[in-house]
Amino acid sequence: LRNIVQENDILLICRGDRRKAVLVQQVPPNVLATSSFFVISTKESASVRPAYISWYLNQPFAQHFLKVQAQKPILLL
């Protein structure tokens, strides 16, 4: 399942005005993320650390970008 939360995943809140990102450092087995979260996983071979991605997503410019993108209409074709 894609919504199982694992260590070093990043949970991005997708509801509300602020899209806070949180790095998961410890998690019990079989924890599922609800539809209120995007789960961002990195490969072990990734050159960017999950902690940096979480920090970056919480910066004001990234928060502004996410807010603007969330307000754009979605076209279904």
Solvent accessible surface area in square Angstrom, and as a share of the most:
residue,aa,sasa,rsa
1,L,166,0.82
2,R,231,0.84
3,N,61,0.31
4,I,52,0.26
5,V,8,0.05
6,Q,112,0.50
7,E,110,0.49
8,N,74,0.38
9,D,9,0.04
10,I,0,0.00
11,L,30,0.15
12,L,13,0.07
13,I,54,0.27
14,C,22,0.13
15,R,137,0.50
16,G,58,0.56
17,D,128,0.66
18,R,126,0.46
19,R,39,0.14
20,K,87,0.37
21,A,3,0.02
22,V,67,0.38
23,L,36,0.18
24,V,16,0.09
25,Q,123,0.55
26,Q,165,0.73
27,V,42,0.24
28,P,91,0.57
29,P,118,0.74
30,N,127,0.65
31,V,52,0.30
32,L,95,0.47
33,A,10,0.08
34,T,89,0.52
35,S,90,0.58
36,S,36,0.23
37,F,72,0.30
38,F,117,0.49
39,V,41,0.24
40,I,52,0.26
41,S,77,0.50
42,T,47,0.27
43,K,161,0.68
44,E,186,0.84
45,S,104,0.67
46,A,47,0.36
47,S,115,0.74
48,V,67,0.39
49,R,188,0.69
50,P,24,0.15
51,A,56,0.44
52,Y,112,0.42
53,I,38,0.19
54,S,10,0.06
55,W,135,0.47
56,Y,92,0.35
57,L,28,0.14
58,N,33,0.17
59,Q,36,0.16
60,P,105,0.66
61,F,116,0.48
62,A,8,0.06
63,Q,24,0.11
64,H,121,0.54
65,F,121,0.50
66,L,38,0.19
67,K,98,0.42
68,V,55,0.32
69,Q,71,0.31
70,A,55,0.42
71,Q,127,0.56
72,K,109,0.46
73,P,119,0.75
74,I,148,0.75
75,L,147,0.73
76,L,164,0.82
77,L,215,1.07
